[in-house]
Amino acid sequence: MITIAEELGNTNVILFVHGLTGSIDTWKSPEDDLFHQFLLEDDFIRSNFDVAFFTYHSKIINLIDNAKNTVRSIFPSLFRSKKSKNLSIVDIAKELTTDARFRLANYQNVVVIAHSMGGIITKKFILNELANTGGTKVKLFLSLAVPHNGSNVANFGGLLSNNIQITDLKPLSNETSKLNDEWLKASNKPVMKYYHGLYDSIVPENSAIAIDYEKQDVISCSHDHTSISKPLDNTDTVIISSKQFINEVISGIQTKENIRYHRLKDELDFDDQYFVLKLIVADIHSSTVKHAKELFLNADYAQKLYSSDANLKKLIALYDKIRFLYKNEYDNYLAGELTSMELIANIHKEIIAQDKGYLDSTLPNIDQVIKIGMLHQLANKNDEDIWWSKDKSLGDVEELKSKP
């Protein structure tokens, strides 16, 4: 069941999901500090997130539970609590899916922090949401020592118990293989961060990382399988990185709401800017000039949104890569292989082609439109070597620029 532990009136929620035989104590340090308390020390997180826990029945041995349930069936009046038994991972995920639908209905975005088997349950929950609605509220999934490819310890545990949860966790089990196949094929998945404990003898590194086509971000830290979910203080790598990832993803979502395609208010806008004059002297078609103005406008909005020192450093690195792509195309132009119109068309195409490759950036929502606009931002300096003609001079156009 999902319970809200910190209800602060926010529109986002951090949901903790424990693993095999776990409980809320999974997240409690030896000093009785809970994982989320360190996160809420961050002003951004505290002002944007509530905190919830998902707990479910999980015991190594079923014998006592089976006996209780048998007696309960014979003498139902003696028991007020519901039956308890170990459900399969699929069934626990169904419970989480239902709980999230109703108990988290008022939240816009969910960050899941899951430990061990809790991460397998979370994957199935996300796949359920994707199947039901085509999307998921989960925007970030922090996977702490999760046995995505099974755990050999489950083979040993299976000798001691008939627990279906242990069976599901065995390497190459039907459930593990099926879930990995579904995950691999799914689209619109949340941002994933994989944590691996360097002293973890339960889940090896090759299992702590899910099989995926996407680039995987792995955080190795000095923890074992248990301590990775029980950080001692706010200097722990797990806490520091969790805060950073939560900030980045949710800030990115908020930024995306502000980054929309902006159109020119007036077709004469930017007519006196260097990047436009450079296009004019190269005899670039007027429709392309108008398009370049809109691309410039959108890049300008993005630059203002990412104005912090850390983000500006990332933007500068991106500008340098865009300049490099331009230089390659300009060399072809100088060799007589291209016209000015072909030059600008080719570099636009190259930026689009390299959007998820060479030009990939950790800055969220910096898409192709903005990256092409960044090229025209570079051209908006008379001393910047971005031109569309062999004659690198504005000539008489410079006089037009100076007129009121």
C-alpha positions as CSV (number, residue, x, y, z in Angstrom):
1,M,0.0,0.0,0.0
2,I,1.1,3.5,-0.7
3,T,1.2,5.9,2.3
4,I,2.1,9.6,2.1
5,A,4.8,10.2,4.7
6,E,5.5,13.9,4.0
7,E,2.5,15.8,2.6
8,L,3.8,19.3,1.9
9,G,1.2,20.4,-0.7
10,N,3.5,19.9,-3.7
11,T,2.6,18.7,-7.2
12,N,5.4,16.1,-7.4
13,V,6.1,13.1,-5.2
14,I,9.1,10.9,-4.4
15,L,8.0,7.2,-4.0
16,F,10.2,4.7,-2.2
17,V,9.8,1.0,-3.0
18,H,11.6,-1.6,-0.8
19,G,12.8,-5.0,-1.8
20,L,12.5,-8.6,-0.7
21,T,11.6,-8.9,3.0
22,G,11.9,-5.1,3.3
23,S,9.8,-2.4,4.9
24,I,10.1,1.3,5.7
25,D,13.2,0.2,7.7
26,T,14.9,-0.4,4.4
27,W,15.4,3.3,4.2
28,K,16.5,3.9,7.8
29,S,20.2,4.4,8.7
30,P,21.8,3.0,11.9
31,E,21.2,6.4,13.4
32,D,17.4,6.2,12.6
33,D,17.6,8.8,9.8
34,L,15.4,8.1,6.8
35,F,16.7,8.5,3.3
36,H,14.1,11.1,2.3
37,Q,15.0,13.4,5.3
38,F,18.3,14.0,3.7
39,L,16.7,14.8,0.4
40,L,14.3,17.3,1.9
41,E,17.2,19.3,3.2
42,D,17.5,20.5,-0.4
43,D,15.3,23.7,-0.8
44,F,14.3,22.8,-4.4
45,I,13.2,19.3,-3.5
46,R,11.3,20.4,-0.4
47,S,9.4,23.0,-2.3
48,N,8.5,20.7,-5.1
49,F,8.0,17.2,-3.6
50,D,5.9,15.2,-1.2
51,V,7.2,11.8,-0.1
52,A,5.5,8.4,-0.2
53,F,6.3,4.8,0.6
54,F,5.0,1.7,-1.1
55,T,5.0,-1.4,1.2
56,Y,3.9,-4.9,0.6
57,H,4.0,-8.3,2.2
58,S,7.3,-10.1,1.7
59,K,8.7,-12.9,3.9
60,I,11.3,-15.5,3.1
61,I,9.3,-18.5,4.3
62,N,5.6,-19.0,3.7
63,L,4.9,-21.7,6.3
64,I,3.7,-19.4,9.1
65,D,1.6,-17.3,6.7
66,N,0.0,-20.4,5.2
67,A,-0.9,-21.7,8.6
68,K,-2.5,-18.4,9.6
69,N,-4.5,-18.2,6.4
70,T,-5.7,-21.8,6.9
71,V,-6.9,-21.0,10.5
72,R,-8.4,-17.8,9.2
73,S,-10.5,-19.7,6.7
74,I,-11.8,-22.0,9.4
75,F,-12.4,-19.3,12.0
76,P,-12.9,-16.0,10.1
77,S,-14.5,-14.3,13.1
78,L,-11.2,-14.5,15.0
79,F,-9.4,-12.3,12.5
80,R,-9.9,-8.7,11.6
81,S,-6.8,-8.2,9.4
82,K,-6.7,-9.3,5.8
83,K,-4.9,-12.4,4.6
84,S,-1.2,-12.1,4.1
85,K,1.0,-14.1,1.7
86,N,3.9,-13.6,-0.7
87,L,2.5,-12.4,-4.0
88,S,4.4,-12.6,-7.3
89,I,6.2,-9.6,-8.6
90,V,3.6,-9.2,-11.3
91,D,0.8,-9.2,-8.7
92,I,2.6,-6.7,-6.4
93,A,3.1,-4.5,-9.5
94,K,-0.6,-4.7,-10.1
95,E,-1.2,-3.5,-6.6
96,L,1.2,-0.6,-7.0
97,T,-0.4,0.3,-10.3
98,T,-3.8,0.5,-8.7
99,D,-2.6,2.3,-5.7
100,A,-0.7,4.9,-7.8
101,R,-3.8,5.5,-9.9
102,F,-5.9,6.6,-7.0
103,R,-3.5,7.6,-4.1
104,L,-1.1,9.6,-6.4
105,A,-3.8,11.0,-8.7
106,N,-3.1,14.6,-7.6
107,Y,0.6,14.5,-8.4
108,Q,1.9,15.5,-11.8
109,N,5.3,13.8,-11.7
110,V,6.7,10.8,-9.7
111,V,10.3,10.0,-8.9
112,V,10.8,6.4,-7.8
113,I,13.7,5.3,-5.6
114,A,13.6,1.5,-5.5
115,H,15.9,-0.9,-3.7
116,S,16.6,-4.5,-4.9
117,M,13.4,-6.4,-5.8
118,G,11.5,-3.1,-5.5
119,G,13.2,-2.0,-8.7
120,I,11.8,-5.1,-10.6
121,I,8.3,-4.3,-9.2
122,T,8.8,-0.7,-10.3
123,K,9.7,-1.7,-13.9
124,K,6.6,-3.8,-14.2
125,F,4.5,-0.9,-12.7
126,I,5.9,1.5,-15.3
127,L,5.2,-1.0,-18.1
128,N,1.7,-1.3,-16.8
129,E,1.2,2.4,-17.0
130,L,2.7,2.6,-20.5
131,A,0.3,-0.2,-21.6
132,N,-2.7,1.4,-20.0
133,T,-2.3,5.0,-20.9
134,G,0.7,5.2,-23.3
135,G,2.6,7.2,-20.8
136,T,3.8,7.2,-17.2
137,K,3.9,9.8,-14.4
138,V,7.3,8.3,-13.4
139,K,9.9,10.8,-14.8
140,L,12.9,9.5,-12.9
141,F,13.8,6.0,-11.7
142,L,16.7,5.6,-9.3
143,S,17.6,1.9,-9.3
144,L,19.5,1.0,-6.1
145,A,21.2,-2.5,-6.4
146,V,18.3,-3.9,-8.4
147,P,18.8,-7.4,-9.9
148,H,17.6,-6.5,-13.4
149,N,19.1,-9.7,-14.7
150,G,18.4,-11.8,-11.7
151,S,20.5,-12.8,-8.7
152,N,22.4,-16.0,-8.1
153,V,21.5,-15.8,-4.4
154,A,17.9,-16.5,-5.4
155,N,19.0,-19.9,-6.6
156,F,20.3,-20.7,-3.1
157,G,17.3,-19.1,-1.5
158,G,15.0,-21.3,-3.6
159,L,16.5,-24.4,-1.9
160,L,15.3,-23.0,1.5
161,S,11.9,-21.6,0.5
162,N,9.1,-21.9,-2.0
163,N,8.7,-18.1,-2.0
164,I,7.4,-17.1,-5.4
165,Q,9.3,-13.8,-5.2
166,I,12.6,-15.6,-4.9
167,T,11.6,-17.8,-7.9
168,D,10.9,-14.6,-9.9
169,L,14.4,-13.3,-9.0
170,K,16.4,-16.2,-10.3
171,P,18.6,-15.5,-13.3
172,L,17.0,-16.5,-16.6
173,S,13.7,-17.1,-14.8
174,N,10.6,-16.8,-17.0
175,E,9.5,-13.6,-15.3
176,T,13.0,-12.0,-15.5
177,S,13.4,-12.8,-19.2
178,K,9.8,-11.7,-20.1
179,L,10.2,-8.4,-18.1
180,N,13.6,-7.6,-19.7
181,D,12.1,-8.2,-23.2
182,E,9.1,-5.9,-22.5
183,W,11.4,-3.2,-21.0
184,L,13.8,-3.3,-24.0
185,K,10.9,-2.8,-26.4
186,A,9.1,-0.1,-24.4
187,S,9.2,3.6,-25.4
188,N,8.5,6.7,-23.3
189,K,10.4,5.2,-20.4
190,P,11.5,7.5,-17.5
191,V,15.1,8.7,-17.0
192,M,17.1,5.8,-15.5
193,K,20.0,6.0,-13.1
194,Y,21.6,2.7,-12.0
195,Y,23.4,2.4,-8.7
196,H,25.8,-0.4,-8.0
197,G,27.4,-1.1,-4.6
198,L,31.0,-2.0,-5.0
199,Y,30.8,-4.3,-2.0
200,D,27.5,-5.8,-3.1
201,S,27.7,-9.7,-3.1
202,I,24.0,-10.1,-3.8
203,V,23.6,-8.2,-7.1
204,P,26.7,-8.0,-9.3
205,E,27.3,-5.0,-11.5
206,N,26.2,-6.8,-14.7
207,S,22.8,-7.4,-13.1
208,A,22.5,-4.0,-11.5
209,I,22.1,-2.5,-15.0
210,A,19.1,-3.1,-17.1
211,I,19.4,-4.2,-20.7
212,D,18.4,-1.2,-22.8
213,Y,19.1,0.5,-26.1
214,E,19.5,3.9,-24.3
215,K,22.8,5.2,-23.0
216,Q,23.1,4.0,-19.4
217,D,24.3,6.1,-16.5
218,V,25.9,3.9,-13.8
219,I,26.8,5.2,-10.4
220,S,29.2,3.0,-8.5
221,C,29.5,3.7,-4.8
222,S,31.1,2.3,-1.7
223,H,28.2,0.3,-0.4
224,D,27.0,-3.3,0.0
225,H,23.5,-4.5,-0.9
226,T,22.0,-3.3,2.4
227,S,23.8,-0.1,3.1
228,I,23.1,1.4,-0.3
229,S,19.6,2.3,0.8
230,K,20.7,3.5,4.3
231,P,22.9,6.5,3.7
232,L,24.5,7.7,6.9
233,D,24.3,11.4,6.2
234,N,23.9,14.1,3.5
235,T,27.5,13.7,2.3
236,D,26.8,10.1,1.0
237,T,27.3,9.8,-2.8
238,V,23.8,8.2,-3.1
239,I,22.3,11.3,-1.5
240,I,24.3,13.9,-3.3
241,S,23.7,12.3,-6.7
242,S,20.0,11.7,-6.0
243,K,19.5,15.4,-5.2
244,Q,21.3,16.3,-8.4
245,F,19.3,13.9,-10.6
246,I,16.0,15.0,-9.1
247,N,16.8,18.6,-9.6
248,E,17.9,18.1,-13.2
249,V,14.9,16.0,-14.3
250,I,12.2,18.1,-12.7
251,S,13.9,21.4,-13.6
252,G,14.0,20.1,-17.1
253,I,10.3,19.3,-17.1
254,Q,9.6,22.8,-15.7
255,T,11.9,24.3,-18.4
256,K,10.2,22.3,-21.1
257,E,6.9,24.0,-20.1
258,N,8.6,27.3,-20.8
259,I,10.4,26.2,-24.0
260,R,7.8,26.1,-26.7
261,Y,8.3,27.0,-30.4
262,H,8.3,30.8,-30.5
263,R,7.2,32.6,-33.7
264,L,8.2,36.0,-34.9
265,K,5.8,38.8,-33.9
266,D,6.9,40.8,-36.9
267,E,8.6,39.7,-40.0
268,L,10.9,42.7,-39.7
269,D,12.2,41.5,-36.4
270,F,16.1,41.0,-36.3
271,D,16.5,42.6,-39.7
272,D,19.4,44.7,-38.4
273,Q,21.2,41.8,-36.7
274,Y,24.5,40.5,-38.1
275,F,23.3,36.9,-38.6
276,V,20.5,38.2,-40.9
277,L,22.8,40.6,-42.8
278,K,25.2,37.7,-43.4
279,L,22.4,35.7,-44.9
280,I,21.3,38.6,-47.1
281,V,24.7,39.3,-48.6
282,A,25.0,35.6,-49.4
283,D,21.8,35.9,-51.4
284,I,20.0,33.3,-49.2
285,H,16.3,32.9,-50.0
286,S,13.9,35.1,-48.0
287,S,12.0,32.1,-46.6
288,T,15.2,30.6,-45.2
289,V,16.1,34.0,-43.7
290,K,12.7,34.1,-41.9
291,H,13.2,30.5,-40.7
292,A,16.7,31.4,-39.4
293,K,15.1,34.3,-37.5
294,E,12.7,32.0,-35.7
295,L,15.4,29.5,-34.9
296,F,17.6,32.3,-33.5
297,L,14.6,33.5,-31.4
298,N,14.1,30.1,-29.9
299,A,17.8,29.6,-29.1
300,D,17.7,33.1,-27.4
301,Y,14.8,32.0,-25.1
302,A,16.7,28.8,-24.2
303,Q,19.9,30.6,-23.4
304,K,18.1,32.9,-21.0
305,L,16.5,29.9,-19.2
306,Y,19.8,28.1,-18.8
307,S,21.6,31.1,-17.4
308,S,23.4,29.5,-14.4
309,D,27.2,29.1,-14.5
310,A,27.0,25.3,-14.7
311,N,24.5,25.4,-17.5
312,L,26.4,28.1,-19.4
313,K,29.5,25.9,-19.4
314,K,27.5,23.1,-21.0
315,L,26.1,25.6,-23.6
316,I,29.5,26.8,-24.5
317,A,30.7,23.2,-25.1
318,L,27.7,22.7,-27.3
319,Y,28.4,26.0,-29.2
320,D,31.9,24.7,-29.9
321,K,30.7,21.5,-31.3
322,I,28.2,23.3,-33.6
323,R,31.0,25.6,-34.8
324,F,33.1,22.5,-35.6
325,L,30.3,21.0,-37.7
326,Y,29.9,24.3,-39.5
327,K,33.6,24.5,-40.3
328,N,33.5,21.1,-42.0
329,E,30.7,22.1,-44.2
330,Y,32.3,25.5,-45.0
331,D,35.5,23.7,-46.2
332,N,33.3,21.8,-48.7
333,Y,31.8,25.1,-49.8
334,L,35.3,26.6,-50.3
335,A,36.2,23.6,-52.4
336,G,33.5,24.6,-54.8
337,E,31.3,21.7,-54.1
338,L,28.4,23.7,-52.6
339,T,26.4,26.9,-53.2
340,S,25.6,29.2,-50.3
341,M,22.1,27.9,-50.2
342,E,23.4,24.3,-50.1
343,L,25.9,25.2,-47.4
344,I,23.2,26.4,-45.0
345,A,20.8,23.6,-45.9
346,N,23.6,21.0,-45.3
347,I,24.7,22.3,-41.9
348,H,21.1,22.4,-40.8
349,K,20.7,18.8,-41.8
350,E,24.0,17.8,-40.1
351,I,22.9,19.4,-36.8
352,I,19.6,17.4,-37.0
353,A,21.5,14.2,-37.8
354,Q,23.9,14.7,-34.9
355,D,21.2,15.8,-32.4
356,K,21.4,12.6,-30.4
357,G,25.0,11.8,-31.2
358,Y,27.9,14.2,-31.4
359,L,25.6,17.1,-30.2
360,D,24.0,15.2,-27.4
361,S,23.8,17.3,-24.2
362,T,22.9,16.7,-20.6
363,L,20.9,20.0,-20.8
364,P,17.3,18.9,-21.0
365,N,15.0,20.0,-23.8
366,I,17.8,21.5,-26.0
367,D,16.4,20.1,-29.2
368,Q,17.3,20.4,-32.9
369,V,15.4,23.7,-33.2
370,I,17.5,25.3,-30.5
371,K,20.7,23.8,-31.7
372,I,20.2,25.2,-35.2
373,G,19.3,28.5,-33.6
374,M,22.6,28.4,-31.7
375,L,24.4,28.3,-35.0
376,H,22.8,31.6,-36.0
377,Q,23.6,33.0,-32.6
378,L,27.2,32.3,-33.4
379,A,26.8,34.1,-36.7
380,N,25.4,37.1,-34.9
381,K,28.8,38.5,-34.2
382,N,30.7,40.4,-36.9
383,D,34.0,39.1,-35.5
384,E,32.7,35.4,-35.4
385,D,33.9,33.4,-38.4
386,I,30.4,32.1,-39.4
387,W,29.6,33.2,-42.9
388,W,27.5,31.9,-45.8
389,S,29.6,33.4,-48.6
390,K,33.3,33.5,-49.6
391,D,33.3,37.3,-49.3
392,K,33.4,37.8,-45.5
393,S,32.3,41.4,-45.6
394,L,29.0,43.1,-45.1
395,G,30.0,45.9,-47.5
396,D,27.2,48.4,-48.1
397,V,24.8,46.4,-45.9
398,E,26.9,47.6,-42.9
399,E,25.8,51.2,-43.7
400,L,22.2,50.1,-43.7
401,K,22.7,48.6,-40.3
402,S,23.9,51.9,-38.8
403,K,20.9,53.9,-40.1
404,P,18.2,54.7,-37.6
